[in-house]
Amino acid sequence: MQIRKRSSFLYYLGKVVFKLMFILIYRCKSSGQENIPENTGFIIAPNHMSFFDPPLAGCFMKQDLYFMAKQELFDTPILGSVIKRTNAFPVKRGMQDMSAFRNAFTLLENKKALLMFPEGTRSKTGELGKARPGVGMVACNCQVPIVPVKIVNTNNMKKFKRIEIKYGKPVYPPKEHTKEDYLKIAQQVLDEIRAL
């Protein structure tokens, strides 16, 4: 799949619409944007409780955000057409999808912001899940920082609780690393999220 080098009009429209929705309906508070790196590729790594987490993480950043989405979403006729135009690219779950990782590497090498969930999937309980090595592997091999992001209450959107998003200080991968470090870095990111 060809990765968009520039965000589409639909991406910017969605960014504005989601930001207004989160602020007006959910009284969203955001903090820590000063921790987001500039002039470099980096990974945004939030906890994951809702399908709304990717647009929430992106709409309060000045940088455009790219993200992986499960292949099944791209196979849905209308939704697939929309998300292709909003900086998403597919990943096949349950396997090492090297095509998805190559797309991620290309984006980071071009100084883009990439969203990856350190848990790998949504938490159905609202609690942090287990760390998965993917975010550590990408950060180590591309030598880019990871920004831990704590999202609060997107698992309670039907109750209209206040949503919060907090961007933490970047976690930098070691220059010298082994495969065992991938999971350690992902766990470090989850620990930082827990502490925010």
C-alpha angles and dihedrals in degrees: 000000000000112000116224110241091196127040118247129239087253090058093054092044090052091048091056095043094049093046091053091047094050093047100041101037103027100029087231119201120200129189142167100047087140086071092063110104122236132213094017140079114261143166124244106209116188131169110256127230106135146027085247093066096089096053090041092053092048104041095067094050125086090213120079112252126220123195146182117242128187115270092240091069091058090051091060107096103228101022092046092055091050099048092048086065095048101066096271127135128187129259125187109228124221094034141061100270102198092182090060091047091050089053090050092050091049092052094049092046087055090054096253129148114247126194117218127166111226089209091053094220143034121289110231092196100049090242123115112270131212120301117254121205098232098092091047093048093052094044093049096047094045094036093226130142123254119222110209111217127195116206118191128200104358085124087063101048093129088060091052094229118169111275120218131191122191124187112207132204114286122266112219120210120231116258090225111051146151131208088264089065093062094073092040091056092047089051090049089054091051090049089053090050090051090052096051 
